[in-house]
Amino acid sequence: MTEPEAPLLEGLGDAAGMPIGAPEGGEVQIIASGWNLALREFFDNKLAVVGLVVIVFFILFCFIGPLFDSTNQTLVNPLNTDLAPGGHYLLGTDEHGFDEFGRIMLGGQTALEIGFFAAAIATVLGTLWGAIAGLAGGLVDGIMMRIVDVLLSIPLLFLVLVLATKYSGTVVRLSLLIGLFSWLIPARLVRGEVLTLRTRDFVSASRVMGANRRRIVLRHLIPNALSVVIVNVTFQVADSILILAYIGFLGFGLQFPSTSWGDMLGGAQNYVTEGYWWLVYPVGGCLVVLVLATNLVGDALRDAFDVRLRRR
């Protein structure tokens, strides 16, 4: 039996309104993974992209900028105090004679370092605590979460201020102080996610195959709760930067000559009414813009990872 000629097949395909070889239901679309869908949703959010660009800009500005614009940020210069912007000093000088533009870079380094370091500490502790509590359940879960509730009832800023007065302010110590008291919210979020995951079939299959609780937590529960963790990290960075600013503004920040944006605002608050605007508005604007950008990225990540909020 001879096969139909190609022109006849082409005519049949054209008459049916579909190309030759196409399935009856139309063209087959490739199903993207959840991570790819989340990334596509994130980059479709224009505000999120702007926020990400702003964060990258501040990282480059604070860490790479001093390599191109090196200024003295350690020795006090009484002859150049409170100079107005212009000439050699783009943003003037402060009450110690430090170049304000270079000071903003130095303070931004501290803010970003403490923000990311404290967020990492809080996320790791909170994720482990919440995953263990959610998987254990029962009495263990009750005791662990009551500890979280008790700590949450104590104002975070009050605890950090009390401990900051006892221990001298350095980047590492302030990061530890902020991180060790910021893990409570991540713990509750991860616990809630684990409570829904522990009843899934893949967790039951792991138990049947002899996996212990440590393996279930590290290999199954935490990786599947990463969406919640990633979203929370961005908010933790913003909160840590703000807490550092509060501490510095109240006079319990870093040891001189190290500085943060909060320290700079705290030292310049007496100069607001005297016309020294360059000591307040540039650094204050940097703080607001960075925190806003971080929150925009966090909101976009939440919308991207949450299927209920994802645009169809």
Secondary structure, DSSP 8 states (H G I E B T S, - for coil): -----HHHHHHHHHHHTS-TT--TT--------HHHHHHHHHHH-HHHHHHHHHHHHHHHHHHTHHHHS----SS--GGGTT--SBTTBTT-B-TTS-BHHHHHHHHHHHHHHHHHHHHHHHHHHHHHHHHHHHHH-HHHHHHHHHHHHHHHTS-HHHHHHHHHHHS---HHHHHHHHHHTS-HHHHHHHHHHHHHHTTSHHHHHHHHTT--HHHHIIIIIHHHTHHHHHHHHHHHHHHHHHHHHHHHHTT-S--TT---HHHHHHHHGGGGGGT-GGGTHHHHHHHHHHHHHHHHHHHHHHHHH-TTTS--
